[in-house]
């Protein structure tokens, strides 16, 4: 009876909402404990503060000087590399993945080539990219392109290959002419968005590798490499945290976008 009254009064939605908010606070509390321990352990000599500087030193000796010098230009260059590689890599992976998933002949043509190249890590392409393209923004974006291409391809392939045959038959009965645009891609949208989410994170990690290993002399990764070369651990940790915060912000923003696109799904949130 109590459960029926809860449903009847509409309090269930509010209860679930409050529970979700409490779960978010648990995550925030975990972060507070983590950073508190990080601050305390070097102070009491549990870890070497020169090798593992506390957050206060990371901010004062690493982040603040960086903000006053090259941080903005480094951030803009890294975002440019990330956005260029992501856009081109996802577009190519989307096109080939949908075609391989829907057209069996395309799958037969490209399957072995894709599976031969896919296990090669993006970082392994850096020496070849530098020889082919030289040092510059194009080379960094090309490495990031690879980081986006395969997650997009695999997820789009899975979405197109697993379309419900009942939907295909129903569309044909109703006279739908372009099944690819009218049925396959809409059905595969959750798969496509999953591939995009993975690609966003993979490309952001590739930014670090591409810029640190000499494809360009600009960006957050290049500054991280210089900090390591000079032994500036405060700046090293400032760079690492910057990458983490930006990656977290990207994922939060994308999850909101995904919920909006998939708002027709009962469990999209």
C-alpha positions as semicolon CSV with decimal commas, in nm:
position;residue;x (nm);y (nm);z (nm)
1;X;0,000;0,000;0,000
2;X;0,280;0,239;0,085
3;X;0,444;0,177;-0,252
4;X;0,115;0,247;-0,430
5;X;0,078;0,575;-0,243
6;X;0,429;0,674;-0,343
7;X;0,350;0,607;-0,708
8;X;0,013;0,779;-0,681
9;X;0,150;1,093;-0,521
10;X;0,429;1,129;-0,775
11;X;0,699;1,122;-0,508
12;X;0,890;0,839;-0,674
13;X;1,050;1,069;-0,930
14;X;1,156;1,308;-0,657
15;X;1,299;1,022;-0,450
16;X;1,501;0,893;-0,744
17;X;1,622;1,245;-0,819
18;X;1,741;1,297;-0,462
19;X;1,915;0,959;-0,470
20;X;2,098;1,057;-0,790
21;X;2,206;1,385;-0,630
22;X;2,337;1,198;-0,325
23;X;2,540;0,972;-0,554
24;X;2,698;1,280;-0,711
25;X;2,794;1,404;-0,365
26;X;2,960;1,069;-0,298
27;X;3,179;1,125;-0,601
28;X;3,267;1,476;-0,488
29;X;3,349;1,347;-0,139
30;X;3,583;1,090;-0,293
31;X;3,768;1,368;-0,474
32;X;3,798;1,571;-0,155
33;X;3,945;1,273;0,033
34;X;4,186;1,202;-0,252
35;X;4,320;1,558;-0,271
36;X;4,337;1,584;0,108
37;X;4,554;1,273;0,130
38;X;4,764;1,403;-0,157
39;X;4,823;1,725;0,035
40;X;4,895;1,556;0,368
41;X;5,123;1,266;0,268
42;X;5,408;1,478;0,122
43;X;5,381;1,722;0,416
44;X;5,451;1,443;0,668
45;X;5,724;1,289;0,456
46;X;5,535;0,974;0,362
47;X;5,627;1,048;0,000
48;X;5,901;1,271;-0,144
49;X;5,746;1,614;-0,204
50;X;6,001;1,684;-0,480
51;X;5,889;1,380;-0,676
52;X;5,524;1,398;-0,569
53;X;5,447;1,765;-0,492
54;X;5,125;1,838;-0,299
55;X;4,835;2,018;-0,468
56;X;4,930;2,350;-0,308
57;X;5,277;2,331;-0,470
58;X;5,128;2,216;-0,800
59;X;4,911;2,528;-0,807
60;X;5,168;2,781;-0,681
61;X;5,478;2,648;-0,859
62;X;5,324;2,490;-1,166
63;X;4,978;2,606;-1,263
64;X;4,992;2,977;-1,179
65;X;5,322;3,048;-1,361
66;X;5,190;2,848;-1,657
67;X;4,868;3,049;-1,663
68;X;5,073;3,369;-1,678
69;X;5,281;3,247;-1,972
70;X;5,178;3,001;-2,245
71;X;4,875;2,818;-2,104
72;X;4,613;2,977;-2,330
73;X;4,808;2,924;-2,651
74;X;4,897;2,567;-2,546
75;X;4,531;2,492;-2,478
76;X;4,414;2,637;-2,810
77;X;4,673;2,443;-3,010
78;X;4,582;2,117;-2,834
79;X;4,211;2,173;-2,889
80;X;4,280;2,248;-3,256
81;X;4,474;1,922;-3,297
82;X;4,203;1,731;-3,109
83;X;3,909;1,878;-3,300
84;X;4,070;1,834;-3,643
85;X;4,171;1,473;-3,584
86;X;3,839;1,386;-3,418
87;X;3,621;1,539;-3,690
88;X;3,807;1,378;-3,980
89;X;3,864;1,044;-3,805
90;X;3,505;1,008;-3,690
91;X;3,365;1,104;-4,031
92;X;3,583;0,846;-4,205
93;X;3,514;0,578;-3,945
94;X;3,141;0,648;-3,959
95;X;3,126;0,620;-4,338
96;X;3,331;0,302;-4,363
97;X;3,172;0,141;-4,056
98;X;2,815;0,193;-4,178
99;X;2,904;0,067;-4,525
100;X;3,085;-0,241;-4,392
101;X;2,797;-0,319;-4,157
102;X;2,524;-0,282;-4,417
103;X;2,689;-0,396;-4,740
104;X;2,840;-0,743;-4,712
105;X;3,063;-0,693;-5,016
106;X;3,223;-0,384;-4,854
107;X;3,278;-0,587;-4,537
108;X;3,447;-0,860;-4,740
109;X;3,674;-0,610;-4,914
110;X;3,796;-0,424;-4,605
111;X;3,765;-0,673;-4,316
112;X;4,116;-0,819;-4,321
113;X;4,281;-0,483;-4,388
114;X;4,095;-0,319;-4,100
115;X;4,171;-0,600;-3,857
116;X;4,537;-0,596;-3,960
117;X;4,579;-0,223;-3,897
118;X;4,338;-0,176;-3,603
119;X;4,562;-0,335;-3,332
120;X;4,846;-0,091;-3,412
121;X;4,845;0,176;-3,136
122;X;4,817;0,537;-3,259
123;X;5,146;0,616;-3,085
124;X;5,323;0,359;-3,304
125;X;5,235;0,568;-3,609
126;X;5,424;0,873;-3,484
127;X;5,769;0,791;-3,637
128;X;5,612;0,719;-3,975
129;X;5,392;1,030;-3,958
130;X;5,691;1,251;-3,881
131;X;5,884;1,107;-4,180
132;X;5,585;1,139;-4,413
133;X;5,445;1,474;-4,301
134;X;5,727;1,640;-4,108
135;X;5,687;1,819;-3,777
136;X;5,377;2,035;-3,751
137;X;5,007;2,058;-3,682
138;X;4,917;1,823;-3,968
139;X;5,124;1,542;-3,818
140;X;4,969;1,582;-3,472
141;X;4,619;1,583;-3,621
142;X;4,700;1,273;-3,830
143;X;4,793;1,073;-3,519
144;X;4,474;1,188;-3,348
145;X;4,279;1,092;-3,663
146;X;4,380;0,730;-3,606
147;X;4,260;0,751;-3,246
148;X;3,912;0,850;-3,365
149;X;3,885;0,634;-3,676
150;X;3,872;0,284;-3,531
151;X;3,634;0,343;-3,235
152;X;3,395;0,511;-3,477
153;X;3,431;0,235;-3,735
154;X;3,375;-0,056;-3,494
155;X;3,071;0,096;-3,324
156;X;2,908;0,210;-3,648
157;X;2,973;-0,133;-3,797
158;X;2,804;-0,300;-3,498
159;X;2,505;-0,068;-3,521
160;X;2,451;-0,125;-3,892
161;X;2,510;-0,500;-3,873
162;X;2,262;-0,552;-3,586
163;X;1,959;-0,374;-3,729
164;X;1,643;-0,567;-3,638
165;X;1,532;-0,763;-3,949
166;X;1,170;-0,696;-3,854
167;X;1,230;-0,323;-3,905
168;X;1,388;-0,388;-4,243
169;X;1,096;-0,602;-4,356
170;X;0,841;-0,350;-4,230
171;X;1,018;-0,064;-4,409
172;X;1,022;-0,260;-4,734
173;X;0,652;-0,341;-4,702
174;X;0,580;0,029;-4,651
175;X;0,777;0,113;-4,964
176;X;1,078;0,280;-4,804
177;X;1,334;0,333;-5,076
178;X;1,645;0,439;-4,888
179;X;1,677;0,187;-4,605
180;X;2,026;0,310;-4,515
181;X;1,911;0,664;-4,432
182;X;1,560;0,585;-4,312
183;X;1,622;0,271;-4,103
184;X;1,987;0,170;-4,060
185;X;2,141;0,498;-3,942
186;X;1,851;0,590;-3,707
187;X;1,860;0,241;-3,554
188;X;2,240;0,260;-3,517
189;X;2,234;0,604;-3,351
190;X;2,306;0,470;-2,996
191;X;2,601;0,273;-3,134
192;X;2,723;0,576;-3,328
193;X;2,709;0,797;-3,018
194;X;2,896;0,535;-2,816
195;X;3,167;0,533;-3,082
196;X;3,181;0,913;-3,072
197;X;3,214;0,914;-2,694
198;X;3,500;0,663;-2,706
199;X;3,663;0,857;-2,990
200;X;3,648;1,184;-2,795
201;X;3,837;1,032;-2,503
202;X;4,079;0,838;-2,723
203;X;4,164;1,148;-2,925
204;X;4,228;1,352;-2,613
205;X;4,473;1,086;-2,495
206;X;4,634;1,086;-2,840
207;X;4,688;1,462;-2,806
208;X;4,926;1,392;-2,517
209;X;5,120;1,130;-2,712
210;X;5,131;1,324;-3,038
211;X;5,253;1,649;-2,880
212;X;5,491;1,490;-2,629
213;X;5,668;1,274;-2,886
214;X;5,765;1,554;-3,118
215;X;5,500;1,577;-3,389
216;X;5,468;1,947;-3,308
217;X;5,632;2,212;-3,091
218;X;5,305;2,346;-2,954
219;X;5,029;2,236;-2,718
220;X;4,973;2,106;-2,368
221;X;5,159;1,783;-2,438
222;X;5,469;1,969;-2,560
223;X;5,471;2,179;-2,241
224;X;5,439;1,859;-2,039
225;X;5,743;1,720;-2,223
226;X;5,943;2,036;-2,151
227;X;5,844;2,024;-1,783
228;X;5,969;1,665;-1,761
229;X;6,294;1,763;-1,933
230;X;6,353;2,042;-1,679
231;X;6,252;1,825;-1,383
232;X;5,964;2,061;-1,296
233;X;5,734;1,811;-1,128
234;X;5,487;2,079;-1,020
235;X;5,428;2,171;-1,384
236;X;5,415;1,802;-1,480
237;X;5,132;1,741;-1,235
238;X;4,963;2,067;-1,336
239;X;4,963;1,944;-1,696
240;X;4,833;1,602;-1,600
241;X;4,549;1,751;-1,395
242;X;4,467;1,992;-1,679
243;X;4,431;1,702;-1,920
244;X;4,212;1,519;-1,668
245;X;3,984;1,816;-1,597
246;X;3,934;1,894;-1,966
247;X;3,866;1,527;-2,041
248;X;3,610;1,513;-1,760
249;X;3,440;1,829;-1,888
250;X;3,423;1,683;-2,239
251;X;3,262;1,363;-2,113
252;X;3,007;1,546;-1,898
253;X;2,912;1,771;-2,190
254;X;2,881;1,476;-2,426
255;X;2,665;1,278;-2,185
256;X;2,423;1,570;-2,171
257;X;2,422;1,586;-2,550
258;X;2,368;1,209;-2,571
259;X;2,071;1,224;-2,333
260;X;1,918;1,497;-2,547
261;X;1,965;1,303;-2,872
262;X;1,838;0,977;-2,719
263;X;1,557;1,137;-2,517
264;X;1,315;0,894;-2,686
265;X;1,486;0,604;-2,507
266;X;1,340;0,522;-2,165
267;X;1,685;0,461;-2,011
268;X;1,875;0,731;-2,198
269;X;1,952;0,925;-1,876
